[in-house]
Amino acid sequence: MPKSKSFRLRGTLIVLAVATAGVIFLIVRENRSHDDLSPEAYDFAIDDTASINRIVLWNRSPDTAVLTREAGVWLINGTSPARPDAIEVLLETLYRVRLRGFAPDAATTNILSSMATYGVHVDVFAGDQTLKSFTVGTETPDMLGTYFLRDGFGRPVAVHIPGFNGYLSSRFFLREDLWRHRVLWPNQEPVSAISISYMDSAKANIELINKDGSWSLSGQPADGMKVQALLKAIASSQYEGVIIPSDGAYAKQDSLKALPPRVRVEVRRTDGSVNSMLLYHIPGDPEAIMDDGLPQTFDPNRFYAFLDDGRMVLVQRFGLQHLLKSSRGLRS
């Protein structure tokens, strides 16, 4: 083959190769652009939330909250029942979340940077199948949307729940104490005995014992209907919140425990386990004046409480009204 023809052929092949590479680059770039704008990029909703049995939330702290459904009951980190209301809100969010708009190009870099630092990553599973994986970022400037980013995509989008005015990031929290069910005692074993002691009124003390299906109060027959109401209160009464190290009251634990409790509750179960609660007064507002003109000595509506698992919690007198009964109210 003449030298000139070989040279022209080689030049033609080079041109074709460069053109092919250019076309491939344009196709890849175009496909990626389409990916970031395609429905998959903003498809966060899960139609069949009943199939979800595990949700993992984590961030860079690293903090992790693992929610699992076992025998129809949601648990937080595999140990304690989770709050039904918080689970319901989370599942509703996963079902109803919809696209609100795309993140502005000029703001995308800052949004992604914020997500990398403060975002909460969410993995949703049905058995061994991953249904959705995405990152929850900050709220939009108008506070009516939240930036989400699906795994595998490079452009965040603003999402919302139609008809709801607000942002969604607060629904994806990580603190275990906030996820835990606030019922005082998750233990649902049958009750065999109940003891309630009042420091200020010994006459109101309760000593209930179940013997062969009949309840007796200090050796005397007890009102069966009222005892059942008390048992229901034991199973359902809740605390207001857990006292954590960042709360000012957390440092008061030792000084409180050195004092006799105002109320002591002890619940014995048929399996031999015991649940307890010790109540202590909360100091009153020094600026509050009682009806007698004296400063308020203690909060009339709340108590500090210590549960048998060692946690210090805040409880409301109103919330315990069906639990803190007197012996007079239980007599047959």
Secondary structure by P-SEA (a helix, b strand, c coil): ccaaaaaaaaaaaaaaaaaaaaaaaaaaaaaaaaaaaccccccccccccccccbbbbbccccbbbbbbbccccccccccccccaaaaaaaaaaaacccccccccccaaaaaaaaaacbbbbbbbbccccccbbbbbbbbcccccbbbbbcccccbbbbbbccccccccccccccccccccccccccccccccbbbbbbccccccbbbbbbcccccccccccccaaaaaaaaaaaaccccccccccccccccaaaaaaaccccbbbbbbcccccccbbbbbbccccccccccccccccccccbbbbbccccccbbbbcccccccccccccccc
